[in-house]
Amino acid sequence: MNPVLTAASTLSCGHLLAPIPVVGSLRLTVLGAGVLILDSLVGKTIPPTSCLTVDNPPSTKKCTRIVTVAGGLAARLTVEGKPVLALQGFAGTTDGVPPAPGLAAVPNQAFLSAGVVA
């Protein structure tokens, strides 16, 4: 099973403090929460309350935005022609220093799953 990520999913940077709030697509929802696509995450702001790192340039910098998302793209499930994000293979980076181990995701739903692009 490969659960789809939605706005109800818990996303966090590797510096773990609080979940990063996200907004999903309103065109496809699971239990009332919009599914996530690349546009839901890439370039989005991370609130200061979501990253444990302390701003102390140049050695440390809080994560302030999501830079990349790679993997986790559904093979056949799309919204407006864009692949929906699923847990399997999901990875991403932020602009924090030192670099976070990556974005972490917990789907928080088990009703909709998808295959991913190899």
GIMOVEN-V922407 format. One line per field, one symbol per residue. psi: psi as a letter, one per 30 degrees, with the letter a starting at -180 (. if undefined). Layout:
psi = ???
//
This chain:
psi = kikkklffljkllfgjdlkkklklkffkljhfkklkleffekfkkjkfffkfkkjikgelkkkflkelkklgkkefjljhgkkkklekfkllllglklklflkkkjegkgfkllllk.
//
